[in-house]
């Protein structure tokens, strides 16, 4: 199935991507193939997802990793976050669901090729998600964690962590730990 040109809709994208072997991002009316990750990237995403899943056991929240799409309606965009947590019944009740819409926390593991996009346009799109409370950027090479948290005024604030200051707090999930807890 060919993707309609020149500017596919998000519905066109979903129908087309269902026939593809690779994952793609749909953003600003364009489709981008996702590159494969490194072992370091995969290990950081898995460690973070495992840590959060353990913490959330017994709660209404669920942790998803890698292959779960997140739709940001206001940006008309589909992304595949490295790790995403939702506590909404709309995202957590149907085991056959393939698209989340009400994420509470999104984690992206940075790489040289994606860091600029993850910090810039992707974060700008994610900020349009009304349910998003925290956006986490993990840099496995530098062993840093940056938590962007929306304050009560709706302003996003940065809470960085590194080897010198390793404490990480995810208030949206009532979790406290260290950089090592998320990176292994």
N, C-alpha and C positions, 0 to 999 in steps of 0.2 A: 504494500500500500504506500503510495507516494504522499508526502505531506503537501497540502495545498500551498501554492505560492501566489503572490509574493508575501502576503502577511496572513499566516494562519491564525485562527482563533484558538482560545484555550481548549474549546471542545474538539477542534480539529486535532490539536496536539495530543490530547488524551486518547483519542481513537487511533491515531497514528502510532503513538508510543506503545500501545498495547500489542502491536505487531512487531516491535523491535527487540533485538537481543540485548542491546546496550541501553543504559539509562541516559536521559537527556533532561536538561533544564529548559523551561519555557519562561522567558523573561523579556519584557518590552517588545513583544510580538516576534521574537526570534527564538530559535531552537539551538541549543548548544550541547554537543556530546560531552559526557563526563569522562574525564581521564581516569585511568586506574590509579589506585593509591599505593603508597609504599608500605612496607611492613611496619615501619615506625608509625605512620598515620593510622593504619588499621589497629595496631596495638593500643594506641591512645584512645581511639574511639571505643574499642571493645572494653578497655579498663574503665572508662568513664561510664559507659552504659551499664556495665556489671555493677559498679559501685552504686549508681543511682537506682537500679532495679532492686538491689538488696535493701537499700534504704526505704524504698517505697512499698515494699511487700506488705500486703494487708491494707493498703490505702486505696482510694479510688483512682489513683494516678497510675499510668503505664509509661514505660520507657520503650522507645522504638529506636532502631538503629539502621542506618544506611539505605535500605531499600524502600523505606516508607516515604511517599511524597507528602509534602506540605503545600497546601494551596493558600496563597495570600490573595484574597479576593480583591482588596483595594488596589493591589499592584497588578492584578491579573497575571499572577506568576505561580509556577510550580517549581519547587526546589526539593532536593533530597538532602536534608540536614544529616550530618554525621550521627548525631544523637538528638532526639526530640522527646520531650515529656508532655503529655496531656493528661488533664484530670477531668476533662469534659466527657459526659456520657456519649455525646455525639461522636467522639473519637475512640472511646474505649469499650463500647458495648458490642460492636459487630466484629467478630473475628475475621470476617472476609473483607473488611474495609481496606482500601488501597490508597486513600487520600485523607490526610488529617486536615482539619480546618481551625482547630482551637488550641494550638500549642501554648503551653505555659512557659516552657523553657526550651531554648534551642542551643545546641552546641555545634560549633564548627571547628574542626582540627585544621590548622593552617598548614599550607605548603607554600613554597616559593611561587608557584604558578597561580595560586588562588587567594593569597593573603590580601592583595589589594581589593579584589572583588568582595571577599568576605567582610572586610572592614568598611567598604564603601557602599556600592549600590545594593549589594545583598542585604546589608544591615539596614539601609534606608527602606528597603521593601519590607523586611521583617518588622520594623517599627510601626508599620501600618496594620499589623495584626493586633486587634484590640485585646486579645487574651494574653499576649506575650508579656511576661513580667521580667524575664532575664534572658540575656544573650551572652553566651560564653564562647570565648576564643581561646583555644589551646594551641600552644606552639611547642611541639615535642622537641624540636631541635634546641630551642632556648630554655626549655623546661619552665615555661611561664603559662599562667592562666589569667585571662582578663575577663572579669564579670561586669557586664553592662547591666545595670538595674534601673528600672523605671521607678522614680520616686513618687510620692503622693501627688506632686504637682504635674506628673506626666513627663518629667525631664529625665533623660537617660544619664546616669552617672557611672563612671568607671571605678572599679575596685580591683586593682591589679595584685597579683601574687607571683612570687618567684622564689629562688633559693634563699634569699636574704629575708624575705617576708612570706613564708610558705602557707599561711592560713588562707583558706578559701571558704567563703560563706555563700550559700545559695538560699536566700531568705524565702524564695517562692516555694521551695521544697522543704524548708526547715532542716537543712543539712549543713553541717560544718565538718571540714576536713582539711587536707593539705594538698599541695600540688602533687605529691607522690601518690596520694589516694586516687587521683584522677589519671595519672600517667603511669603508675606502676613502678 
